Structures are given as C-alpha cells and as structure tokens.
Amino acid sequence: LEQSAEYLHEHNPQSSREFVQEVYDLTNLLKTNPAMGRPGRIFGTRELVLNKFPYLIPYRVKNNCIEILRIFPTRMSQPEFW
C-alpha cells in the first residue's frame, strides 16, 4: 500500500489520498463480508477490484482470518502465486 501510494503521490497527491481511502474502505468491508471479492485466479484466493484505480487486492480466508496477500497493479503481469 505504501509503495503504491507513494508512486501515486509523486504524480498526483489527491489521487494518492483517494487510493488509500478506497483500499481502506474495501478491505474494511471484508470484516463483515469476506466472500465479497470475486473468485481469484489462483486457487484458494479471492480478489477485490478497486473501482477508481487499476489495482487488485488478492486475499484468502483461513481459520476465520482474512489475509491480504498484496495490493497489485493490474498493469503488471500477475505472478503464479501471491
């Protein structure tokens, strides 16, 4: 999150704040609805898609715990694992 926010801040400080807020809002919703993301491309994961920015947030649910795996810019090639 920090790296992506810093990158955006260099180009547009307002975008950086909006990005951080959107990530916070979406991940906060996971507390009450862990299945809200679409099924992930990697088995056992789910993905949140940001609305305003080209980023994915892959995550998984293990033992009633939500594990955020990454905040991933969609312009990059997706790795085989998170």
Secondary structure, DSSP 8 states (H G I E B T S, - for coil): -HHHHHHHHHH-HHHHHHHHHHHHHHHHHTTT-TT-SEE-SSTT-EEEE-SSSSEEEEEEEETTEEEE---EETTS---S--
